[in-house]
Amino acid sequence: MAARNPYVRPTDGWWRRNPYFVRYMIREGSAVFLSAYALVLLWGLWALARGAAAYDAWRAALTHPAMVIFHLVALVLVSYHAYTWWKVSPKTMPALRLGGKEIPQSLISAGGWAAALGATVVVIALVAWGSR
């Protein structure tokens, strides 16, 4: 008598069948660009530690069209990652209360987005002020 094979549920493309999982996979994939961008910044820090010539060469490398495209893609994906992070954060934390009333989750998310946007504006202003 032949051995019976157990049913194996196909898993190819499981995440493409549900829009929720598509968004989830995009969010998780965006972390790859976040990691790659961290490596670019570490490269810049390493170049800075090696001296002005190495740092200038790193800055020149950032102007290459491939690096510009990488930064644009990274900006979009990291922005999406941050958006989804602040969207889910109130669901993963204990309820916050102010004056005995629970703070709505949408207000917590909006506060996170506002803080991220505010930090971005401060960094851009500091860079613009420092480049004068």
DRENTIVO-492655 format. One record per residue: chain; residue number from 1; x, y, z of N, C-alpha, C in turn; residue in three letters. Coordinates in steps of 0.2 Angstrom, whole numbers, plus 5000, padded with zeros to 4 digits. Example, Ala and Ser with C-alpha at 12.3 -4.5 7.8 and 13.67 -1.06 7.14 Angstrom:
// residues 2
  chain  resi  n_px  n_py  n_pz  ca_px  ca_py  ca_pz  c_px  c_py  c_pz  resn
      A     1  5066  4972  5039   5062   4978   5039  5066  4984  5039   ala
      A     2  5064  4989  5035   5068   4995   5036  5064  5000  5039   ser
***
This chain:
// residues 132
  chain  resi  n_px  n_py  n_pz  ca_px  ca_py  ca_pz  c_px  c_py  c_pz  resn
      A     1  5004  4994  5000   5000   5000   5000  5004  5006  5000   met
      A     2  5003  5011  4996   5007   5017   4995  5006  5022  5001   ala
      A     3  5011  5026  5003   5010   5031   5008  5006  5036  5005   ala
      A     4  5002  5039  5010   4997   5045   5008  5001  5051  5009   arg
      A     5  5001  5056  5004   5004   5062   5006  4999  5067  5009   asn
      A     6  5001  5070  5014   4996   5075   5017  4995  5081  5012   pro
      A     7  4989  5084  5013   4987   5090   5009  4992  5096  5011   tyr
      A     8  4995  5099  5006   4999   5104   5007  4996  5110  5004   val
      A     9  4994  5115  5008   4991   5121   5006  4996  5125  5002   arg
      A    10  4994  5127  4996   4999   5132   4992  5000  5138  4995   pro
      A    11  5006  5141  4996   5007   5147   4999  5010  5152  4994   thr
      A    12  5010  5151  4988   5013   5156   4983  5008  5161  4982   asp
      A    13  5010  5167  4983   5006   5173   4982  5001  5174  4987   gly
      A    14  5001  5171  4993   4996   5172   4998  4995  5179  5000   trp
      A    15  5000  5183  5000   4999   5190   5002  4996  5195  4996   trp
      A    16  4996  5192  4990   4993   5196   4985  4985  5196  4984   arg
      A    17  4982  5191  4988   4975   5190   4988  4971  5194  4992   arg
      A    18  4974  5198  4997   4971   5202   5001  4974  5209  5002   asn
      A    19  4970  5214  5000   4973   5221   5000  4977  5223  5007   pro
      A    20  4974  5220  5012   4977   5221   5019  4984  5218  5019   tyr
      A    21  4985  5212  5016   4992   5209   5016  4996  5212  5011   phe
      A    22  4994  5215  5006   4998   5219   5001  5001  5225  5004   val
      A    23  4997  5229  5008   4999   5235   5012  5004  5232  5017   arg
      A    24  5003  5227  5020   5008   5224   5025  5014  5223  5022   tyr
      A    25  5014  5219  5017   5021   5217   5013  5024  5224  5011   met
      A    26  5021  5229  5008   5024   5235   5006  5027  5238  5012   ile
      A    27  5024  5238  5018   5027   5241   5024  5033  5238  5026   arg
      A    28  5033  5231  5026   5039   5227   5028  5044  5228  5023   glu
      A    29  5043  5228  5017   5048   5229   5012  5051  5236  5012   gly
      A    30  5047  5241  5014   5050   5248   5015  5055  5248  5020   ser
      A    31  5055  5243  5025   5061   5243   5030  5068  5241  5027   ala
      A    32  5068  5238  5021   5074   5237   5017  5077  5244  5015   val
      A    33  5073  5248  5013   5075   5255   5010  5078  5259  5017   phe
      A    34  5074  5258  5022   5076   5261   5028  5083  5259  5030   leu
      A    35  5084  5253  5030   5091   5250   5032  5096  5252  5027   ser
      A    36  5094  5252  5020   5099   5254   5015  5101  5261  5016   ala
      A    37  5096  5265  5018   5098   5273   5019  5102  5273  5026   tyr
      A    38  5101  5269  5031   5105   5270   5037  5112  5268  5035   ala
      A    39  5113  5263  5030   5120   5262   5028  5123  5267  5024   leu
      A    40  5119  5271  5020   5122   5277   5016  5124  5282  5021   val
      A    41  5120  5283  5027   5122   5288   5032  5128  5286  5036   leu
      A    42  5129  5279  5037   5135   5277   5040  5141  5278  5036   leu
      A    43  5140  5277  5029   5145   5278   5024  5148  5285  5025   trp
      A    44  5143  5290  5025   5144   5297   5026  5148  5298  5032   gly
      A    45  5146  5295  5038   5150   5296   5044  5157  5293  5044   leu
      A    46  5158  5288  5041   5164   5285   5040  5169  5289  5035   trp
      A    47  5166  5292  5030   5169   5297   5026  5171  5303  5029   ala
      A    48  5167  5306  5034   5168   5312   5038  5174  5310  5042   leu
      A    49  5174  5304  5045   5180   5303   5050  5186  5302  5046   ala
      A    50  5186  5301  5040   5192   5300   5036  5195  5307  5033   arg
      A    51  5191  5312  5034   5194   5319   5032  5189  5322  5027   gly
      A    52  5191  5328  5025   5187   5333   5021  5187  5330  5014   ala
      A    53  5192  5327  5011   5192   5325   5004  5188  5319  5004   ala
      A    54  5188  5314  5009   5183   5308   5008  5176  5310  5009   ala
      A    55  5175  5315  5013   5168   5318   5014  5165  5321  5008   tyr
      A    56  5170  5325  5005   5168   5328   4999  5166  5323  4993   asp
      A    57  5170  5318  4993   5169   5312   4988  5162  5309  4989   ala
      A    58  5161  5308  4996   5154   5305   4998  5149  5309  4995   trp
      A    59  5149  5316  4997   5144   5321   4995  5143  5321  4987   arg
      A    60  5149  5320  4983   5149   5320   4976  5145  5314  4974   ala
      A    61  5146  5308  4977   5143   5302   4975  5136  5302  4976   ala
      A    62  5133  5306  4981   5126   5307   4982  5123  5311  4976   leu
      A    63  5126  5314  4972   5123   5318   4966  5123  5313  4960   thr
      A    64  5125  5307  4960   5124   5302   4955  5117  5301  4954   his
      A    65  5115  5301  4947   5107   5300   4946  5105  5293  4950   pro
      A    66  5108  5288  4950   5106   5282   4953  5105  5283  4961   ala
      A    67  5109  5287  4964   5108   5289   4971  5102  5294  4972   met
      A    68  5101  5298  4967   5095   5303   4968  5089  5299  4967   val
      A    69  5089  5294  4963   5083   5290   4962  5082  5286  4968   ile
      A    70  5087  5283  4971   5087   5279   4977  5084  5283  4983   phe
      A    71  5086  5289  4983   5084   5294   4989  5076  5295  4988   his
      A    72  5074  5296  4981   5067   5298   4980  5063  5292  4982   leu
      A    73  5065  5286  4980   5061   5280   4981  5061  5278  4989   val
      A    74  5067  5279  4992   5068   5279   4999  5063  5284  5003   ala
      A    75  5063  5290  5000   5058   5295   5004  5051  5293  5003   leu
      A    76  5049  5290  4998   5042   5288   4997  5041  5282  5002   val
      A    77  5045  5277  5001   5044   5271   5005  5045  5272  5013   leu
      A    78  5049  5276  5015   5050   5278   5022  5045  5282  5025   val
      A    79  5042  5286  5020   5036   5290   5022  5030  5286  5023   ser
      A    80  5029  5281  5019   5024   5276   5020  5025  5272  5026   tyr
      A    81  5031  5270  5027   5033   5266   5033  5031  5270  5040   his
      A    82  5033  5277  5040   5031   5281   5045  5024  5282  5046   ala
      A    83  5020  5283  5040   5013   5284   5041  5010  5278  5044   tyr
      A    84  5012  5272  5042   5008   5266   5044  5010  5265  5052   thr
      A    85  5016  5267  5053   5019   5266   5060  5014  5270  5065   trp
      A    86  5013  5276  5063   5009   5281   5067  5002  5279  5067   trp
      A    87  5000  5275  5062   4993   5273   5061  4991  5267  5066   lys
      A    88  4996  5263  5067   4995   5257   5071  4998  5258  5078   val
      A    89  5002  5263  5079   5004   5264   5086  4999  5264  5092   ser
      A    90  4993  5268  5091   4989   5268   5096  4985  5262  5098   pro
      A    91  4985  5257  5093   4982   5251   5094  4987  5246  5098   lys
      A    92  4993  5247  5098   4998   5243   5101  5000  5245  5108   thr
      A    93  4997  5251  5110   4999   5254   5117  4993  5254  5121   met
      A    94  4995  5255  5128   4989   5255   5133  4985  5262  5131   pro
      A    95  4979  5262  5133   4975   5268   5132  4978  5273  5136   ala
      A    96  4978  5279  5133   4980   5285   5136  4974  5289  5139   leu
      A    97  4975  5291  5145   4969   5295   5148  4972  5302  5150   arg
      A    98  4967  5307  5149   4969   5314   5151  4963  5317  5154   leu
      A    99  4963  5318  5160   4957   5321   5164  4952  5316  5165   gly
      A   100  4954  5309  5165   4949   5304   5166  4946  5301  5159   gly
      A   101  4947  5305  5154   4944   5303   5147  4950  5300  5143   lys
      A   102  4948  5295  5139   4953   5291   5135  4954  5296  5129   glu
      A   103  4960  5296  5127   4962   5300   5121  4961  5296  5115   ile
      A   104  4957  5299  5110   4955   5295   5104  4962  5293  5100   pro
      A   105  4961  5287  5097   4967   5284   5094  4969  5288  5088   gln
      A   106  4964  5291  5085   4965   5296   5079  4969  5302  5081   ser
      A   107  4968  5304  5087   4972   5310   5090  4979  5308  5091   leu
      A   108  4980  5302  5094   4987   5300   5095  4991  5299  5089   ile
      A   109  4988  5296  5083   4991   5296   5077  4993  5302  5074   ser
      A   110  4988  5307  5074   4989   5314   5072  4995  5317  5076   ala
      A   111  4995  5316  5082   5001   5319   5086  5007  5316  5084   gly
      A   112  5008  5310  5082   5014   5307   5080  5016  5309  5073   gly
      A   113  5011  5310  5068   5012   5313   5062  5014  5320  5062   trp
      A   114  5011  5324  5067   5013   5331   5068  5020  5331  5070   ala
      A   115  5022  5327  5075   5029   5327   5078  5034  5325  5072   ala
      A   116  5032  5320  5068   5037   5318   5063  5038  5324  5058   ala
      A   117  5032  5327  5056   5032   5333   5051  5036  5339  5054   leu
      A   118  5035  5340  5061   5038   5346   5064  5046  5344  5064   gly
      A   119  5048  5338  5066   5055   5337   5066  5058  5337  5059   ala
      A   120  5054  5335  5054   5057   5336   5047  5058  5343  5045   thr
      A   121  5053  5348  5047   5054   5355   5046  5060  5358  5050   val
      A   122  5061  5356  5056   5067   5358   5060  5073  5356  5056   val
      A   123  5074  5350  5054   5080   5348   5051  5081  5351  5045   val
      A   124  5076  5352  5041   5077   5356   5034  5079  5363  5036   ile
      A   125  5076  5366  5041   5078   5373   5042  5085  5373  5045   ala
      A   126  5087  5369  5049   5094   5369   5051  5099  5368  5046   leu
      A   127  5097  5363  5041   5102   5362   5035  5102  5368  5031   val
      A   128  5096  5371  5030   5096   5377   5025  5100  5383  5029   ala
      A   129  5099  5384  5035   5102   5389   5039  5110  5388  5039   trp
      A   130  5112  5381  5040   5119   5380   5040  5122  5380  5034   gly
      A   131  5119  5380  5028   5122   5380   5021  5123  5387  5019   ser
      A   132  5121  5392  5023   5122   5399   5021  5129  5401  5021   arg
***
